[in-house]
Amino acid sequence: MELTLALGGGGVKGISHVGVLRCLESAGFKIGAIAGTSAGAVIGAAYAAGYTPVQLAEKIQEIDQSRLFDRTPDDGPSLLGLKGFSKFLVDLFNNCTFDDLQIPFACTAVDLKTEREIILTKGRVIDAVHASMAIPGIFPPIHLGDALLVDGAVVDPVPVAVARWLL
């Protein structure tokens, strides 16, 4: 049986999505598409790029947590930076685009200029994932085109409608 998943945010708790994927696979389910926001965007995009749940768990364990939230000079106003997490995302996705993904994937962000949810399905995956997880005030917003994007969970904590749209 093929499923389309909606993976929500939750910060570190989002790692639990890896276990869910592992259980679904072991039960014989095939994942046909994924919509994610925030932590769900990270895990969903990696799975869509071809990483297995075991590989994802290994990658997560390799993260240098002491450098995860370092700041860069270009970071906008925020409590924490994403320098270390960006390194992790580059390791996962490099220059991967949505067209390179093995299964359909979409993630959500919110444009601070228009106050609307944006569904990201084109361009570099790393840019979309960064935008989807930019928790306002905690992490710097992401400039993408004319938009100033923050965490999609601000308006849509679990993107079920987006998952249905992917069907």
C-alpha positions in Angstrom: 0.0 0.0 0.0 1.3 3.5 -0.9 1.0 6.4 1.6 1.4 10.2 1.4 2.7 11.6 4.6 2.3 14.9 6.4 5.2 15.5 8.7 4.9 18.3 11.3 7.4 20.3 13.3 8.5 19.9 16.8 12.2 20.7 16.9 14.2 17.8 18.3 11.0 15.7 18.6 10.9 15.8 14.8 13.6 13.1 14.9 10.8 10.7 15.8 9.7 10.9 12.1 12.7 8.7 11.4 11.3 6.0 13.6 7.8 6.3 12.0 9.4 5.9 8.5 11.3 2.8 9.7 8.1 1.3 11.1 6.0 2.1 8.0 8.7 0.5 5.8 9.0 -2.6 7.9 5.2 -3.0 7.8 5.4 -3.0 4.0 4.1 0.5 3.3 5.6 2.4 0.4 5.9 6.2 0.8 4.6 7.8 -2.4 4.9 11.5 -1.4 5.7 13.7 1.6 4.7 17.1 2.8 6.7 18.5 5.7 7.1 21.6 7.8 10.0 22.5 10.1 11.6 19.4 11.4 9.2 17.4 9.2 10.7 19.2 6.2 14.2 18.1 7.1 13.3 14.5 7.6 10.8 14.4 4.7 13.2 16.0 2.2 16.0 13.6 3.2 13.8 10.6 2.8 12.5 11.9 -0.6 16.2 12.3 -1.6 16.7 8.6 -1.0 18.1 8.3 2.5 16.8 5.3 4.4 15.6 5.7 8.0 18.8 3.9 9.1 21.0 6.2 7.1 19.1 9.2 8.5 19.5 8.0 12.1 23.3 7.6 11.4 23.5 11.1 9.9 21.7 12.6 12.9 24.0 10.9 15.3 27.0 12.4 13.5 25.9 16.0 14.1 28.3 18.1 16.1 25.8 19.4 18.6 28.3 21.9 20.2 28.4 23.8 16.9 24.8 23.3 15.7 23.5 26.8 16.4 26.6 28.9 15.7 25.9 32.2 14.0 27.3 33.7 10.8 27.9 37.4 10.1 25.0 37.3 7.6 22.4 36.0 10.1 19.5 38.2 10.6 18.0 39.1 14.0 17.5 35.9 16.0 18.5 34.2 19.2 20.4 31.4 17.5 22.1 30.9 14.2 22.0 27.9 11.9 25.7 27.6 10.8 26.2 24.1 12.2 22.8 22.9 11.0 23.5 24.4 7.6 26.6 22.2 7.4 24.4 19.2 8.2 21.9 20.2 5.4 24.7 20.7 2.9 26.0 17.2 3.8 22.5 15.8 3.2 21.4 17.8 0.1 24.4 19.7 -1.4 22.9 21.2 -4.6 20.0 18.8 -4.8 16.8 20.3 -6.4 13.2 19.2 -6.1 13.6 17.7 -9.6 16.3 15.4 -8.2 14.2 13.9 -5.5 13.1 10.3 -5.8 9.5 10.9 -4.6 7.3 14.0 -4.7 8.0 16.4 -1.8 6.7 19.8 -0.7 7.5 21.8 2.4 5.8 24.9 3.8 7.0 28.3 5.0 5.4 31.6 5.8 6.2 34.8 4.0 6.5 37.5 6.6 5.8 40.2 4.0 2.4 38.8 3.0 1.6 36.7 6.1 0.7 33.8 3.8 1.8 30.1 3.7 4.1 29.3 0.8 4.3 25.8 -0.6 7.9 25.2 -1.7 8.3 22.6 -4.6 10.9 24.1 -6.8 14.6 25.1 -6.7 17.2 23.9 -4.2 15.9 21.6 -1.5 18.4 23.1 1.1 16.9 26.6 0.6 13.3 25.3 1.1 14.2 23.3 4.1 16.1 26.2 5.7 13.0 28.4 5.2 10.6 25.8 6.5 12.5 25.5 9.8 13.3 29.2 10.5 11.4 29.5 13.8 10.7 33.3 14.2 12.9 34.9 16.8 14.9 31.8 17.3 16.5 31.3 13.9 17.1 34.0 11.2 14.4 34.3 8.5 15.4 33.2 5.0 15.3 35.4 2.0 14.1 33.4 -1.0 13.3 35.5 -4.1 11.1 38.4 -3.0 9.9 36.5 0.1 11.2 36.7 3.7 10.4 33.2 4.9 10.0 31.6 8.4 8.9 28.2 9.8 5.8 26.8 8.1 4.5 25.6 11.4 3.6 29.2 12.3 0.3 28.8 10.3 0.3 25.0 9.5 1.9 22.7 12.1 1.1 19.6 10.1 0.7 20.2 6.4 -2.2 17.7 5.7 -3.8 19.8 3.0 -0.4 20.0 1.2 0.0 16.2 1.5 -3.5 15.8 -0.1 -2.5 18.3 -2.8 0.5 16.1 -3.7 -1.7 13.0 -4.4 
